[in-house]
């Protein structure tokens, strides 16, 4: 869906409850992750309601969640999309480490790695802070 966002201004769907919650989750929680950041960079995500497993025949073993995504008015990134996706995915591969340690593989300059944003863990950064971080990394020459 993210790859086709130019053609998808609004989307509603039913997912396993945990997945729907993860997409809509805000920073600072355990459920906040790659999916949350990437979707929220382009869409406003809203968890609408939970659907009980009892309404299905046969009933699944999990609850479902319905969400709505509305594309942001300005849904283009002010940085390299490829680098943004790389930064987000690399940061969350080692989510318990600070950004300084989880982004070591990007070979950042020592000067950039002194930025205070690198003292935080990935789940502490909003999607806007990930965009800002990507811009800094891009300016650093990565």
C-alpha positions as CSV (number, residue, x, y, z in Angstrom):
1,X,0.0,0.0,0.0
2,X,2.8,2.4,0.8
3,X,4.3,1.8,-2.7
4,X,0.9,2.8,-4.2
5,X,0.2,5.7,-1.9
6,X,-0.1,8.1,-4.9
7,X,-3.2,6.1,-5.9
8,X,-4.6,5.4,-2.4
9,X,-5.8,8.6,-0.6
10,X,-7.8,6.7,2.0
11,X,-7.8,3.1,3.2
12,X,-9.9,1.2,5.7
13,X,-9.2,-2.4,6.5
14,X,-9.6,-5.2,9.1
15,X,-6.5,-6.9,10.4
16,X,-5.6,-9.0,13.3
17,X,-6.1,-6.7,16.3
18,X,-2.5,-6.6,17.3
19,X,-1.4,-5.6,13.8
20,X,-4.0,-2.8,13.5
21,X,-3.0,-1.5,16.9
22,X,0.7,-1.6,15.9
23,X,0.0,0.4,12.8
24,X,-1.8,3.1,14.8
25,X,0.5,3.1,17.9
26,X,2.3,6.2,19.0
27,X,5.9,6.5,20.0
28,X,7.1,5.4,23.4
29,X,5.3,2.0,23.5
30,X,6.4,-1.6,23.0
31,X,4.0,-2.0,20.0
32,X,5.5,1.1,18.2
33,X,7.8,-0.1,15.5
34,X,8.8,-0.1,11.8
35,X,5.2,-0.5,10.6
36,X,4.0,2.4,12.8
37,X,6.7,4.8,11.6
38,X,6.5,4.0,7.9
39,X,2.7,4.1,7.7
40,X,2.4,7.3,9.9
41,X,4.9,9.1,7.7
42,X,2.4,9.1,4.9
43,X,-1.0,8.5,6.5
44,X,-3.0,9.6,9.5
45,X,-3.8,6.3,11.2
46,X,-6.9,5.8,13.3
47,X,-7.9,2.6,15.1
48,X,-11.7,2.5,14.7
49,X,-13.0,-0.6,16.6
50,X,-12.5,-4.2,17.6
51,X,-14.4,-7.0,16.0
52,X,-15.0,-10.1,18.2
53,X,-14.0,-13.5,17.0
54,X,-17.6,-14.7,17.8
55,X,-19.0,-12.8,14.7
56,X,-17.2,-15.2,12.3
57,X,-18.1,-18.7,11.4
58,X,-15.9,-20.6,12.2
59,X,-14.5,-18.2,14.8
60,X,-10.8,-17.4,14.5
61,X,-8.6,-17.6,17.5
62,X,-7.9,-13.9,17.5
63,X,-9.8,-10.6,17.6
64,X,-9.8,-8.3,14.6
65,X,-9.3,-4.5,14.5
66,X,-10.6,-2.1,11.9
67,X,-8.5,1.0,11.1
68,X,-8.7,3.9,8.7
69,X,-5.7,5.5,7.0
70,X,-6.0,8.9,5.4
71,X,-3.1,10.1,3.3
72,X,-1.5,13.3,4.6
73,X,-1.9,16.4,2.5
74,X,1.9,16.7,2.0
75,X,2.8,13.0,1.8
76,X,6.2,13.4,0.1
77,X,9.3,13.1,2.2
78,X,11.8,15.9,2.4
79,X,14.6,13.3,2.3
80,X,15.5,10.2,0.4
81,X,12.7,7.7,0.7
82,X,15.1,4.8,0.3
83,X,17.4,6.1,3.1
84,X,14.4,6.8,5.3
85,X,13.2,3.2,5.0
86,X,16.8,2.0,5.7
87,X,17.2,4.2,8.8
88,X,13.8,3.1,10.2
89,X,14.3,-0.6,9.5
90,X,18.0,-0.6,10.7
91,X,17.1,1.3,13.9
92,X,14.3,-1.2,14.9
93,X,16.4,-4.3,14.2
94,X,18.0,-3.7,17.6
95,X,15.2,-1.8,19.3
96,X,16.7,-2.2,22.8
97,X,19.8,-0.3,21.9
98,X,20.3,3.4,21.5
99,X,20.2,4.9,18.0
100,X,24.0,5.3,18.2
101,X,24.5,1.6,18.5
102,X,21.7,0.4,16.3
103,X,22.8,2.6,13.3
104,X,26.5,1.7,13.5
105,X,26.3,-0.1,10.2
106,X,25.5,3.1,8.4
107,X,29.1,4.4,9.1
108,X,28.0,7.8,10.3
109,X,30.6,10.5,11.1
110,X,31.7,10.9,14.7
111,X,30.4,14.5,14.6
112,X,26.9,13.4,13.6
113,X,26.9,10.6,16.2
114,X,27.3,13.1,18.9
115,X,23.8,14.5,18.2
116,X,21.5,14.0,21.2
117,X,19.0,12.1,19.1
118,X,21.5,9.2,19.1
119,X,21.1,8.8,22.9
120,X,17.4,7.7,22.4
121,X,16.0,4.3,21.5
122,X,14.0,3.8,18.3
123,X,10.6,3.6,20.0
124,X,11.3,7.0,21.5
125,X,11.4,8.8,18.1
126,X,8.3,10.0,16.3
127,X,8.0,9.5,12.6
128,X,8.9,13.3,12.3
129,X,12.1,12.7,14.3
130,X,13.0,9.8,12.0
131,X,12.5,12.1,9.0
132,X,14.7,14.8,10.7
133,X,17.3,12.1,11.5
134,X,17.3,10.9,7.9
135,X,17.9,14.5,6.7
136,X,20.9,14.8,9.0
137,X,22.3,11.5,7.8
138,X,21.8,12.5,4.2
139,X,23.5,15.9,4.8
140,X,26.4,13.9,6.4
141,X,27.0,12.2,3.1
142,X,25.7,8.7,3.7
